[in-house]
Amino acid sequence: MTADSLHFTELAPGIAVGAPVPATWRALIDHPLLIIVGLTGVGKSTTLEKLAKTGLDYTLLPNRRVLTD
C-alpha cells in the first residue's frame, strides 16, 4: 500500500499521509529542513532554546510514539 492509495489523513499538526493533498499543504521538499537527533543529555533541548531566542521559527515534530500509534 502506498501513501497515494490512502485517503489524506492528518497524523499530527502539520504531518499527514495520503492523497489528494489539500491546496493549503506544501510538500516537505518545498521546506528547508533540519532534524536534530541525539542521545539523552547531549544538548538537543538546550540547542532548541538557543535557536528560539534568536527568533527562529520552528516546529517540533510529534513524539515518535504519537506517529507510530
Secondary structure as a PSIPRED ss2 file (coil, helix, strand):
# PSIPRED VFORMAT (PSIPRED V4.0)

   1 M C   1.000  0.000  0.000
   2 T C   1.000  0.000  0.000
   3 A H   0.000  1.000  0.000
   4 D H   0.000  1.000  0.000
   5 S H   0.000  1.000  0.000
   6 L C   1.000  0.000  0.000
   7 H E   0.000  0.000  1.000
   8 F C   1.000  0.000  0.000
   9 T E   0.000  0.000  1.000
  10 E E   0.000  0.000  1.000
  11 L E   0.000  0.000  1.000
  12 A E   0.000  0.000  1.000
  13 P C   1.000  0.000  0.000
  14 G C   1.000  0.000  0.000
  15 I E   0.000  0.000  1.000
  16 A E   0.000  0.000  1.000
  17 V E   0.000  0.000  1.000
  18 G C   1.000  0.000  0.000
  19 A E   0.000  0.000  1.000
  20 P C   1.000  0.000  0.000
  21 V C   1.000  0.000  0.000
  22 P C   1.000  0.000  0.000
  23 A C   1.000  0.000  0.000
  24 T C   1.000  0.000  0.000
  25 W C   1.000  0.000  0.000
  26 R C   1.000  0.000  0.000
  27 A C   1.000  0.000  0.000
  28 L H   0.000  1.000  0.000
  29 I H   0.000  1.000  0.000
  30 D H   0.000  1.000  0.000
  31 H C   1.000  0.000  0.000
  32 P C   1.000  0.000  0.000
  33 L C   1.000  0.000  0.000
  34 L C   1.000  0.000  0.000
  35 I C   1.000  0.000  0.000
  36 I C   1.000  0.000  0.000
  37 V C   1.000  0.000  0.000
  38 G C   1.000  0.000  0.000
  39 L C   1.000  0.000  0.000
  40 T C   1.000  0.000  0.000
  41 G C   1.000  0.000  0.000
  42 V C   1.000  0.000  0.000
  43 G C   1.000  0.000  0.000
  44 K H   0.000  1.000  0.000
  45 S H   0.000  1.000  0.000
  46 T H   0.000  1.000  0.000
  47 T H   0.000  1.000  0.000
  48 L H   0.000  1.000  0.000
  49 E H   0.000  1.000  0.000
  50 K H   0.000  1.000  0.000
  51 L H   0.000  1.000  0.000
  52 A H   0.000  1.000  0.000
  53 K H   0.000  1.000  0.000
  54 T C   1.000  0.000  0.000
  55 G C   1.000  0.000  0.000
  56 L C   1.000  0.000  0.000
  57 D C   1.000  0.000  0.000
  58 Y C   1.000  0.000  0.000
  59 T C   1.000  0.000  0.000
  60 L C   1.000  0.000  0.000
  61 L C   1.000  0.000  0.000
  62 P C   1.000  0.000  0.000
  63 N C   1.000  0.000  0.000
  64 R H   0.000  1.000  0.000
  65 R H   0.000  1.000  0.000
  66 V H   0.000  1.000  0.000
  67 L H   0.000  1.000  0.000
  68 T H   0.000  1.000  0.000
  69 D C   1.000  0.000  0.000
